[in-house]
Amino acid sequence: MAEKLYRYKLWEKGVSLKGAVFLKVLSEKPQDINQLVNEAKKILSPQDDYGNLIEEMESFYQDLEEKGFIVSGATEEELRKKDRV
């Protein structure tokens, strides 16, 4: 019997290099968008425009949230509640 293989499930957009970085900086520890962008800028070019990165990251994370892969919220309690749904 062959071994079972695993991989990330890709959706219609696929995951770009930036998307891979956005996934890498995301963790179970709640972080605001500014913390996430600062971590991403350490991996991406420091010359990347901060405002554009925020917009791209928010759009990317919103897409993941709509597909049920991540949660967002104003408080840690809200995150926990959404995570249990």
One Martini backbone bead per residue (centre of mass of N, CA, C, O) as a GRO file, in nm:
protein
   85
    1MET     BB    1   0.096   0.037   0.023
    2ALA     BB    2   0.072   0.356  -0.014
    3GLU     BB    3   0.152   0.644   0.079
    4LYS     BB    4   0.036   0.927   0.216
    5LEU     BB    5  -0.051   1.242   0.095
    6TYR     BB    6   0.030   1.598   0.145
    7ARG     BB    7  -0.140   1.926   0.117
    8TYR     BB    8  -0.225   2.212   0.028
    9LYS     BB    9  -0.512   2.381  -0.035
   10LEU     BB   10  -0.605   2.509  -0.339
   11TRP     BB   11  -0.734   2.777  -0.486
   12GLU     BB   12  -0.805   2.968  -0.754
   13LYS     BB   13  -0.554   3.163  -0.677
   14GLY     BB   14  -0.369   3.058  -0.502
   15VAL     BB   15  -0.019   3.101  -0.395
   16SER     BB   16   0.181   3.338  -0.342
   17LEU     BB   17   0.456   3.461  -0.214
   18LYS     BB   18   0.306   3.654  -0.029
   19GLY     BB   19   0.103   3.448   0.077
   20ALA     BB   20   0.315   3.270   0.213
   21VAL     BB   21   0.404   3.489   0.409
   22PHE     BB   22   0.129   3.544   0.539
   23LEU     BB   23   0.115   3.255   0.654
   24LYS     BB   24   0.380   3.249   0.819
   25VAL     BB   25   0.298   3.494   1.025
   26LEU     BB   26   0.075   3.326   1.106
   27SER     BB   27  -0.102   3.243   1.413
   28GLU     BB   28  -0.246   3.161   1.715
   29LYS     BB   29  -0.150   3.426   1.786
   30PRO     BB   30  -0.267   3.721   1.838
   31GLN     BB   31  -0.268   3.972   1.572
   32ASP     BB   32  -0.214   4.252   1.427
   33ILE     BB   33  -0.165   4.395   1.123
   34ASN     BB   34   0.102   4.540   1.200
   35GLN     BB   35   0.256   4.293   1.298
   36LEU     BB   36   0.231   4.129   1.036
   37VAL     BB   37   0.369   4.331   0.848
   38ASN     BB   38   0.640   4.347   0.996
   39GLU     BB   39   0.707   4.047   0.954
   40ALA     BB   40   0.686   4.045   0.643
   41LYS     BB   41   0.910   4.265   0.589
   42LYS     BB   42   1.147   4.075   0.681
   43ILE     BB   43   1.103   3.893   0.417
   44LEU     BB   44   1.051   4.103   0.251
   45SER     BB   45   1.074   4.400   0.124
   46PRO     BB   46   1.137   4.698   0.286
   47GLN     BB   47   1.016   4.867   0.029
   48ASP     BB   48   0.749   4.796   0.083
   49ASP     BB   49   0.444   4.915   0.102
   50TYR     BB   50   0.262   4.939   0.380
   51GLY     BB   51  -0.026   4.999   0.273
   52ASN     BB   52  -0.031   4.772   0.059
   53LEU     BB   53   0.015   4.536   0.253
   54ILE     BB   54  -0.238   4.572   0.416
   55GLU     BB   55  -0.438   4.533   0.185
   56GLU     BB   56  -0.339   4.252   0.093
   57MET     BB   57  -0.366   4.109   0.366
   58GLU     BB   58  -0.665   4.159   0.422
   59SER     BB   59  -0.764   4.018   0.166
   60PHE     BB   60  -0.637   3.743   0.216
   61TYR     BB   61  -0.767   3.690   0.499
   62GLN     BB   62  -1.061   3.720   0.412
   63ASP     BB   63  -1.059   3.479   0.223
   64LEU     BB   64  -0.986   3.270   0.442
   65GLU     BB   65  -1.231   3.327   0.624
   66GLU     BB   66  -1.457   3.261   0.417
   67LYS     BB   67  -1.329   2.953   0.397
   68GLY     BB   68  -1.247   2.871   0.715
   69PHE     BB   69  -0.924   2.903   0.804
   70ILE     BB   70  -0.987   3.170   0.964
   71VAL     BB   71  -0.983   3.424   1.222
   72SER     BB   72  -1.155   3.724   1.336
   73GLY     BB   73  -1.115   4.003   1.577
   74ALA     BB   74  -1.125   4.233   1.849
   75THR     BB   75  -1.096   3.976   2.037
   76GLU     BB   76  -1.005   3.690   2.192
   77GLU     BB   77  -1.292   3.594   2.251
   78GLU     BB   78  -1.396   3.615   1.961
   79LEU     BB   79  -1.199   3.410   1.847
   80ARG     BB   80  -1.287   3.168   2.018
   81LYS     BB   81  -1.582   3.161   1.924
   82LYS     BB   82  -1.522   3.125   1.618
   83ASP     BB   83  -1.344   2.864   1.649
   84ARG     BB   84  -1.604   2.683   1.761
   85VAL     BB   85  -1.801   2.688   1.498
   0.00000   0.00000   0.00000
